[in-house]
Amino acid sequence: MIRDIKKNLELRKLEPKDLTQFNDILRYAFQVTDEDLLKVGWKHDEIKRSKFPILEKAEVLGWFEDGKLASQIAVYPLQVNIYGSIYDMGYITGVATYPEYMGMGLMSRLMKKSLESMREQNQSISFLFPYSMPLYRHKGWEVVSDKMTYRIRDNQLPKDIEVPGRIRRVPEDSPDLINLHDAYAKKTHGCLVRSELVWEEYWRWDVEDVTVAIYYDEDDVPRGYLVYLIENDVFHVKEMIYLNQEARKGLWGYIAAHESMINEVVGNNYNNHTISFLFGDSDMKETIRPYIMARIVDFEKFIAEYNFVNTDINESVTFEISDSVLEWNNRSFTIAFSKGQDPMLTDEPSENIIRLEIGILTTMLLGYERPTYLQRIERIETDKKTVLILESIIPNDKVYFSDYI
């Protein structure tokens, strides 16, 4: 029976004419009701029209049976900062299959096809927010960043902060807001470069009462921003970004100025530094959870743009990569390092060998876990000398990824 159904399935890109089916499968899979939409200010059927640009700007693949959409996957063409290099990347989202088509391997084929398309478009890495970590881990993705959630009581907020600049509340489409994020993305490892499409998604589910506040220094130059909502005596921080510590202090001073209006501040932190350490208060509540997963799509192209550190060594390392999905990664690569020269791929094997899966390679090169730890927990196979080489050449910054798309 399943074999007969699969014979009738057609794999193709979704087109504007498929907008209704695209919207329907998303709402079914993620259980978005009309009541949910009305709560956040959407009018009837408005969400469907708002998704139209995705079909124009993103690549959406789907399986169809007799013209009916059965399963789909969407890939946004985005850019991300990886240790100072701006990479083209494919962001996977909108993954959905109707239950009657489960167990047919449709999504596996969609993922493979999407990854092949990414490679053709020189997108050497892919990111996603996982609804099932085991599923994506099996396909080569691995965790590369965390989300930390904090709750701060009103009496724990910093007191008497003095800064030379000032805060201004601005409209959501303020050029200063967009320019600040662009500046932050250019200097921050793992940060998404927000295109117009990403900004549309950023505001998609927000209620109308969200406020944007920008910190300007004494020369009236914007240095940081805060996006927030005050509701039921709670100050909800959607996002806080600052280019220097003066702006950080100014933004927290602005939050503290609401002390008489609120009982607590709730927000998410993506920079891997605890708020409790920053404020020196051990009684603050903070939780941490894995957030974004990534996988290298094309190792050869990825490594050509990668900024190693401490490359003035006369050594080489052979990466024996296991990739069960993408055959072009499923082989050995040797990178040679020579003093005064850029690292380069070579056909000559090295005595310094590391054996690992593509997902573990991704999380190691993006800095989520260090080589020493990965060897200790037996996720990589190598010797002590090779680990020391890897520790010296891989940057030691954590991924900052705050977007949910």
C-alpha positions in Angstrom: 0.0 0.0 0.0 2.8 2.4 1.0 4.6 1.5 -2.2 1.6 2.4 -4.3 1.2 5.8 -2.5 4.9 6.6 -3.1 4.5 5.9 -6.8 1.8 8.6 -7.0 3.9 11.2 -5.2 5.6 14.1 -7.1 8.5 16.1 -5.7 8.7 19.7 -6.7 9.1 23.3 -5.6 6.1 25.1 -4.1 4.9 28.0 -6.2 2.7 31.0 -5.3 -0.4 28.9 -6.4 0.4 26.6 -3.5 0.1 29.3 -0.8 -3.0 28.0 0.7 -1.7 24.5 1.1 1.6 25.9 2.4 -0.2 27.8 5.1 -2.6 24.9 5.9 0.2 22.3 6.6 2.1 24.7 8.8 -1.0 25.5 10.9 -1.8 21.8 11.2 1.7 20.7 12.1 2.3 23.5 14.6 -1.3 23.7 15.9 -1.8 27.4 15.2 -5.5 28.3 15.5 -7.5 31.3 14.5 -7.8 32.2 18.2 -4.0 32.2 18.5 -3.7 34.5 15.5 -6.3 36.9 16.8 -4.6 37.1 20.2 -1.4 38.6 18.6 -3.3 40.9 16.3 -3.6 39.0 13.1 -6.8 39.3 11.2 -8.5 36.3 9.5 -6.4 34.9 6.7 -3.8 37.6 7.1 -1.1 35.2 8.2 -1.5 33.3 4.9 -0.9 36.4 2.8 2.1 37.4 5.0 3.7 34.1 4.2 3.6 34.8 0.4 7.1 36.4 0.4 8.6 33.1 1.7 7.5 31.3 -1.5 9.1 34.0 -3.5 12.4 34.4 -1.6 13.0 31.0 0.0 13.2 27.6 -1.6 10.3 25.4 -0.5 10.2 21.8 -1.6 7.3 19.5 -1.2 5.8 16.1 -2.0 2.4 16.1 -3.6 -0.1 13.4 -4.2 -2.6 14.2 -6.9 -2.0 17.9 -6.4 -2.3 17.7 -2.6 0.7 18.7 -0.5 1.8 15.9 1.8 5.2 17.0 3.2 7.4 20.0 2.9 10.6 21.7 3.9 11.6 25.4 3.5 15.2 26.8 3.2 15.9 30.5 3.7 19.0 31.8 1.9 20.7 33.7 4.8 24.1 34.8 5.9 25.9 34.2 9.2 29.1 35.4 10.8 31.5 32.6 11.6 34.7 33.9 13.2 34.6 37.1 11.1 33.8 35.5 7.8 30.3 36.1 6.4 29.0 32.7 5.2 26.1 32.0 2.9 24.0 29.5 4.7 20.7 27.6 4.3 18.3 27.9 7.3 15.8 25.1 7.4 12.3 25.8 8.7 8.7 25.0 7.9 9.4 21.2 8.2 6.0 19.5 8.2 4.4 16.2 7.1 0.7 15.2 7.4 0.4 12.2 9.7 -1.0 9.9 7.0 2.3 10.2 5.1 4.6 9.5 8.1 7.0 6.6 7.9 7.5 6.8 4.1 10.9 8.5 4.2 9.5 11.6 2.6 11.3 14.0 4.9 14.6 12.3 4.5 14.4 12.8 0.8 13.4 16.4 1.2 16.4 17.0 3.5 18.8 15.4 1.1 17.4 17.4 -1.8 17.6 20.6 0.2 21.2 20.0 1.2 22.1 19.3 -2.5 20.5 22.5 -3.5 22.4 24.4 -0.8 25.7 23.1 -2.1 24.8 24.2 -5.6 24.1 27.7 -4.2 27.5 27.8 -2.3 25.7 27.6 1.1 28.4 25.6 2.9 26.6 25.4 6.2 23.0 24.9 7.4 21.3 26.1 10.6 17.9 25.1 12.1 15.9 25.2 15.3 15.1 21.6 16.1 11.7 20.2 17.0 13.5 16.8 17.4 17.2 16.8 18.2 17.6 13.1 17.7 16.1 13.3 14.2 18.4 16.1 13.0 21.4 14.7 14.8 20.8 11.5 12.8 21.0 13.6 9.6 24.2 15.3 10.5 23.2 18.4 12.5 24.5 19.1 16.0 23.9 21.6 18.7 26.0 24.7 18.3 24.4 27.3 20.7 22.3 27.6 23.9 19.5 29.9 25.0 19.7 31.1 28.6 16.5 32.3 30.2 16.6 34.6 33.3 14.1 36.0 35.8 15.1 39.0 37.9 13.0 40.4 40.7 12.5 44.2 40.7 14.6 44.6 43.9 17.6 42.8 42.1 17.8 45.3 39.3 21.0 47.5 39.3 20.8 50.8 41.1 22.2 54.3 40.4 23.6 53.6 37.0 25.1 56.7 35.5 26.0 57.0 31.8 26.8 60.0 29.6 24.3 59.1 26.9 20.5 58.8 26.8 17.7 56.4 25.8 15.1 57.2 23.1 12.1 55.1 22.2 11.9 54.7 18.4 9.6 53.0 15.8 10.1 49.4 14.9 11.4 50.3 11.5 14.0 52.8 12.8 17.1 52.7 10.6 19.2 53.0 13.8 17.7 49.7 15.0 18.6 47.9 11.7 22.0 49.5 11.5 22.9 48.5 15.1 22.1 44.9 14.4 24.1 45.0 11.2 27.1 46.4 13.2 26.7 43.8 15.9 26.4 40.9 13.4 29.7 42.0 11.7 31.6 41.7 15.0 29.9 38.7 16.6 30.6 35.0 15.9 27.5 33.1 15.1 25.2 36.1 14.6 22.7 36.0 11.8 22.9 38.9 9.3 19.3 40.0 9.2 17.9 40.4 5.7 14.5 42.0 5.0 13.0 38.5 5.1 14.4 37.8 8.6 13.2 41.2 10.0 9.7 40.3 8.7 9.9 37.0 10.7 11.3 38.8 13.7 8.2 40.9 14.1 5.7 38.3 12.8 4.2 37.1 16.1 4.6 40.2 18.2 1.7 42.0 19.7 1.3 45.7 19.0 2.6 46.9 22.4 6.2 45.9 21.8 8.6 48.8 22.3 12.0 49.6 20.9 14.5 51.7 22.9 17.9 52.8 21.7 20.8 54.0 23.7 22.7 56.9 22.2 26.1 58.0 23.5 27.0 61.6 24.3 27.8 62.2 20.6 24.3 61.0 19.7 25.6 57.8 18.1 23.4 54.7 18.6 25.3 52.1 20.6 22.7 49.5 21.7 19.0 48.7 21.7 16.3 47.0 23.7 13.1 45.4 22.4 10.6 44.8 25.1 7.0 44.4 26.3 5.5 45.2 29.6 2.5 43.0 30.5 0.9 41.9 33.8 3.7 43.7 35.8 6.4 41.8 34.0 9.1 43.4 31.8 9.7 41.0 28.9 13.0 41.5 27.2 12.7 40.2 23.6 16.2 41.3 22.7 19.1 43.3 24.0 22.1 44.2 21.9 24.9 46.5 22.7 28.2 47.5 21.0 30.0 48.5 24.2 29.7 48.3 28.0 28.4 51.9 28.2 25.4 50.9 26.2 24.9 47.8 28.3 24.8 49.8 31.4 22.5 52.4 29.9 20.0 49.8 28.8 19.9 48.1 32.1 19.5 51.5 33.8 16.5 52.1 31.6 15.0 48.8 32.6 15.7 49.6 36.3 13.8 52.9 35.8 10.6 50.8 35.4 11.0 49.3 38.9 7.9 50.9 40.3 5.8 49.5 37.4 6.9 45.9 37.4 7.5 42.9 39.7 10.2 41.1 37.6 12.2 41.1 34.4 12.1 38.0 32.2 14.3 37.6 29.1 16.6 35.4 27.0 20.3 35.6 26.8 22.3 34.1 24.0 25.9 35.2 24.7 26.7 32.4 27.1 27.4 34.7 30.0 25.2 34.5 33.1 23.3 37.5 34.3 23.9 36.4 37.9 27.6 36.8 37.5 27.2 40.2 35.8 25.0 41.5 38.6 26.8 39.6 41.4 23.6 38.0 42.7 23.5 34.3 43.4 19.8 34.3 43.9 18.8 35.0 40.3 16.9 32.3 38.5 18.5 31.2 35.2 17.9 28.2 33.0 19.8 26.9 30.0 18.7 24.7 27.1 20.2 23.8 23.7 18.9 26.1 21.0 20.3 26.0 17.5 21.7 23.1 15.5 24.0 23.3 12.5 25.7 21.1 10.0 28.5 21.6 7.5 27.1 21.1 4.0 30.3 21.3 2.0 33.4 20.8 4.1 35.8 21.8 1.3 34.1 25.2 0.7 33.5 25.7 4.4 37.1 25.3 5.5 38.3 27.6 2.7 36.5 30.5 4.4 37.3 29.5 8.0 39.5 31.7 10.1 41.8 29.5 12.1 43.9 31.1 14.8 47.6 30.5 15.6 48.3 29.1 12.1 52.1 29.8 12.3 52.8 26.1 12.8 54.4 23.6 10.5 51.9 20.8 11.0 49.0 19.2 9.1 45.9 17.5 10.3 43.8 14.8 8.4 40.1 14.9 9.1 38.5 11.5 8.4 34.9 12.5 8.2 31.8 10.3 8.4 28.8 11.7 6.7 26.0 9.2 6.0 23.9 11.7 4.1 26.3 13.7 1.9 28.8 11.6 0.0 31.1 14.5 -0.9 31.9 15.0 2.8 32.3 11.3 3.6 36.0 11.0 3.1 39.4 12.3 4.3 40.6 15.9 4.1 44.1 17.1 5.1 44.7 20.7 6.0 48.4 21.8 6.0 49.6 24.7 8.1 52.9 26.5 7.3 54.3 29.5 9.0 53.6 32.7 7.0 51.1 31.0 4.7 47.3 30.5 4.7 46.1 27.0 5.6 45.4 24.9 2.6 43.8 21.5 1.6 46.3 19.0 0.4 46.2 15.4 -0.9 49.1 14.3 1.3 47.9 12.4 4.4 49.1 13.5 7.8 50.2 11.5 10.8 47.9 13.7 12.9 44.5 12.1 12.2 41.1 12.8 13.7 38.1 10.6 13.0 34.6 12.1 13.7 31.1 12.5 12.4 30.1 15.6 10.4 27.9 16.9 13.3 30.7 16.7 15.8 33.0 18.4 13.4 30.5 21.2 13.0 30.0 21.8 16.8 33.8 21.6 17.3 34.7 24.1 14.5 31.9 26.5 15.7 33.3 26.4 19.2 30.4 24.9 21.1 32.5 22.0 22.5 36.3 21.9 22.6 38.5 19.1 21.1 39.8 18.0 24.5 36.3 17.5 25.9 35.1 15.7 22.7 38.0 13.3 23.0 37.3 12.7 26.7 33.7 11.7 26.0 34.8 9.6 23.0 33.0 11.7 20.3 36.3 12.0 18.4 39.0 9.5 17.8 42.5 10.9 17.9 45.7 11.2 19.9 46.9 13.8 22.4 49.2 15.6 20.0 46.4 16.1 17.5 44.1 17.4 20.2 46.7 19.9 21.2 47.1 21.1 17.6 43.3 21.4 17.3 43.0 23.3 20.6 45.6 25.8 19.3 44.1 26.5 15.9 40.3 26.5 16.6 39.0 29.9 17.9 37.5 29.9 21.4 34.3 31.9 20.9 30.8 30.7 21.5 28.0 31.0 18.9 25.6 33.9 19.4 22.3 33.1 17.6 19.2 34.8 18.9 16.7 34.4 16.0 13.8 32.1 15.8 12.7 31.7 12.2 
